Amino acid sequence: MTGATQPQWAWMNGAFIPYDQCRLHVRTQAVALAASVFEGVRAYWNPGEQQLYSFALDRHIARLRESMKIVRMRTEIPADFGAICNELLRRNGFHEDVHYMPTAYLGVPEGNVAMGPTTEEGLFITAVARPPGKALDAGKQVCVSSWRRIADESVPPRVKAAGNYQNGRLALHQAWADGYDDAILLNTGGTVAEAAGSCLMMVRGGEVCTPPVTAGILESITRSVLIRLFEEKLGRRVAEREIDRTELYVADEVFLCGSGQEVVPVVSVDRLPVGAGRKGPVTAAIQEAYFRVARGQDNSHPEWRSPVYPPG
């Protein structure tokens, strides 16, 4: 299928169903209170092998389980959930890059009380084609948002919860209104947290840096993959440390990373150019390393790749 075509299938609560029938009632807590947790997983098409690889699927399922625990959900993820994800991709006949979202949700509460207890919980998976974005080469012009990143003592950002994304959405829409492509949020301590929907890495003085997981960020799987690839493929260690706002202004390179964003260069911050104002050499190198491993063009880390189609 092509990216312009609606998928045929979704999966919900134990069954494959038509995509347009994957629905929830408007009175569910998932809809009314954004009471759901989810994962954004990438699958990459390798044209040479005619194979589609789900990337870091086991790690995404593990993080989904952690998010469900923190929000006190009782539903157990099926033991074969990874196989179900890949079967959904096969049923939809994807032969291109894909983004899919395994999601756990809370249903209609007891007594029609919006925040009341509910025994209704469930799981669904939807998948859509998602080709590489232009920003991978062109980069993004970003601002530092006036909105602050949520904190662990209020709404824990390490939980990949739907409700958390209102924080990034406010920052992103303000950035768009002001003529930027994306926004970087500072945490409650005033140092850099992350962008509206992705983590951040910076190159300054030859050192690659990224905010620590205690800086109000999602514990990004892509971020951890890049930290590993920097050491193995580029021979560089990544410093996990606090980053001040003004460091972004004088950085050699800045880039955003995540399953959705992948590895996107930042070419300006608050209208100040980052480095030469285009994708830098370190960003280009780690971007290439990431895609080669994710697509299986580099055979290292086979444990990160889950083939969707049977071999041969």
Residue pairs with C-beta under 8 A, 6 or more apart in sequence:
1 7
1 92
1 93
1 94
1 95
1 96
1 129
2 96
2 129
3 96
3 128
3 129
3 130
3 131
5 129
6 19
6 20
7 19
7 92
7 126
7 127
7 128
7 129
8 18
8 19
8 91
8 92
8 93
9 16
9 17
9 18
9 19
9 88
9 91
9 92
10 16
10 17
10 18
10 19
10 21
10 22
10 88
10 124
10 125
10 126
10 127
11 17
11 84
11 85
11 87
11 88
11 124
11 125
12 22
12 122
12 123
12 124
12 125
13 122
13 123
13 124
14 78
16 87
16 88
16 91
19 126
22 124
22 126
24 30
24 31
24 105
24 107
25 31
25 107
25 108
26 32
27 108
27 112
28 35
28 105
28 106
28 107
28 108
28 120
29 35
29 105
29 106
29 107
29 108
29 109
29 114
29 115
29 118
30 36
30 105
30 106
30 107
30 162
32 114
33 106
33 114
33 115
33 163
34 161
34 162
34 163
34 166
35 71
35 105
35 106
35 162
35 163
36 103
36 104
36 105
36 106
36 161
36 162
37 64
37 67
37 68
37 71
37 73
37 103
37 104
37 159
37 160
37 161
37 162
38 64
38 101
38 102
38 103
38 104
38 160
38 161
38 162
39 60
39 61
39 63
39 64
39 101
39 102
39 103
39 160
39 259
40 60
40 99
40 100
40 101
40 160
40 258
40 259
40 260
41 54
41 55
41 56
41 57
41 60
41 85
41 99
41 100
41 101
41 102
41 259
42 54
42 55
42 97
42 98
42 99
42 130
42 259
42 262
42 294
43 52
43 53
43 54
43 55
43 89
43 94
43 97
43 98
43 99
43 100
43 127
43 308
44 52
44 53
44 55
44 97
44 291
44 294
44 295
44 296
45 51
45 52
45 94
45 95
45 96
45 97
45 98
45 295
46 52
46 53
46 295
46 296
46 297
48 297
49 296
50 95
50 309
51 296
51 307
51 308
51 309
51 311
52 89
52 94
52 95
52 98
52 307
52 308
52 309
53 294
53 295
53 296
53 305
53 306
53 307
53 308
54 82
54 85
54 86
54 89
54 305
54 306
54 308
55 259
55 294
55 304
55 305
55 306
56 221
56 222
56 225
56 304
57 82
57 85
57 86
57 306
58 82
58 303
58 306
59 221
59 304
60 102
60 221
60 259
61 77
61 81
61 82
61 102
63 160
63 219
63 221
64 77
64 102
64 104
64 160
65 77
66 158
66 159
67 104
67 159
67 160
67 161
68 75
68 77
68 104
70 156
70 158
70 159
71 159
71 161
73 104
73 106
73 121
74 121
75 104
75 121
75 122
75 123
77 104
77 123
78 84
78 123
81 102
81 123
82 306
84 125
85 100
85 102
85 125
86 306
86 307
86 308
88 100
88 125
88 127
89 98
89 100
89 127
89 308
90 308
90 309
92 127
94 127
94 129
94 308
96 129
96 131
97 129
97 130
97 131
97 132
98 127
98 128
98 129
98 130
99 127
99 128
99 130
99 259
99 260
100 125
100 126
100 127
100 128
101 125
101 126
101 127
102 123
102 124
102 125
103 123
103 124
103 125
103 126
104 121
104 122
104 123
105 121
105 122
105 123
105 124
106 118
106 120
106 121
107 118
107 120
107 121
107 122
108 118
108 120
109 115
109 116
109 117
109 118
110 116
110 117
110 118
110 119
132 262
133 262
133 264
135 181
135 261
135 264
135 265
136 262
136 263
136 264
136 265
136 287
137 279
138 267
139 264
139 265
139 266
139 267
139 278
139 279
140 180
140 181
140 182
140 256
140 264
140 265
140 266
140 267
141 180
141 181
141 182
141 266
141 267
141 268
141 271
142 175
142 180
142 181
142 182
142 183
142 184
142 195
142 266
142 268
142 269
143 175
143 178
143 180
143 183
143 184
143 269
143 270
144 183
144 184
144 185
144 186
144 245
144 248
144 269
144 270
145 171
145 174
145 175
145 183
145 184
145 185
145 186
145 196
146 174
147 167
147 170
147 171
147 174
147 183
147 185
148 185
148 186
148 187
148 188
149 157
149 167
149 185
149 186
149 187
149 188
149 193
149 194
149 216
149 217
150 156
150 157
150 164
150 167
150 216
151 157
151 187
151 188
151 216
152 158
152 214
152 216
155 161
155 163
155 164
155 167
157 164
157 193
157 216
157 217
157 218
158 213
158 217
158 218
158 219
160 218
164 218
165 197
167 185
168 183
168 185
168 195
168 196
168 197
169 196
171 183
171 185
171 196
172 182
172 183
172 196
172 197
174 183
175 181
175 182
175 183
175 196
182 195
182 196
182 256
182 266
183 195
183 196
184 192
184 193
184 194
184 195
184 200
184 248
184 269
185 193
185 194
185 195
185 196
185 216
186 192
186 193
186 245
187 193
187 211
187 215
187 216
188 216
189 215
189 242
190 245
191 211
191 215
191 242
191 243
191 244
191 245
192 200
192 211
192 215
192 242
192 243
192 244
192 245
192 247
192 248
193 211
193 215
193 216
193 217
194 200
194 211
194 216
194 217
194 218
195 256
195 261
197 258
197 260
197 261
198 220
198 256
198 257
198 258
198 260
198 261
198 264
199 210
199 211
199 217
199 218
199 220
199 222
199 223
199 256
199 257
199 258
200 210
200 211
200 243
200 254
200 255
200 256
200 257
200 266
201 208
201 209
201 210
201 223
201 226
201 238
201 254
201 255
201 256
201 257
202 208
202 209
202 210
202 243
202 247
202 248
202 251
202 253
202 254
203 209
203 251
203 252
203 253
203 254
203 280
203 282
203 283
204 247
204 250
204 251
204 252
205 252
206 252
207 239
208 230
208 236
208 237
208 238
208 239
208 282
209 238
209 239
209 240
209 241
209 243
210 223
210 227
210 238
210 239
210 240
210 243
211 217
211 240
211 241
211 242
211 243
212 240
212 241
212 242
213 219
213 240
215 242
217 223
218 258
220 257
220 258
221 259
222 257
222 258
222 259
222 262
222 263
222 290
223 257
223 258
225 290
225 293
225 304
226 238
226 257
226 263
226 286
226 290
227 238
227 240
229 286
229 289
229 290
229 293
230 236
230 237
230 238
230 286
231 237
231 238
232 300
233 285
233 286
233 289
234 282
234 285
234 286
234 289
236 282
248 254
248 269
248 274
249 269
249 270
249 272
251 274
251 275
252 274
252 275
252 280
252 282
253 265
253 266
253 274
253 275
253 280
253 281
253 282
253 283
254 265
254 266
254 269
254 274
255 263
255 264
255 265
255 266
255 283
255 286
255 287
256 263
256 264
256 266
257 263
257 264
262 287
262 290
262 291
263 283
263 286
263 287
263 290
263 291
265 274
265 278
265 279
265 280
265 283
265 287
266 274
267 273
267 274
267 277
267 278
267 279
268 274
268 277
274 280
279 287
289 298
291 297
292 298
293 300
293 301
293 304
293 305
294 304
294 305
296 305
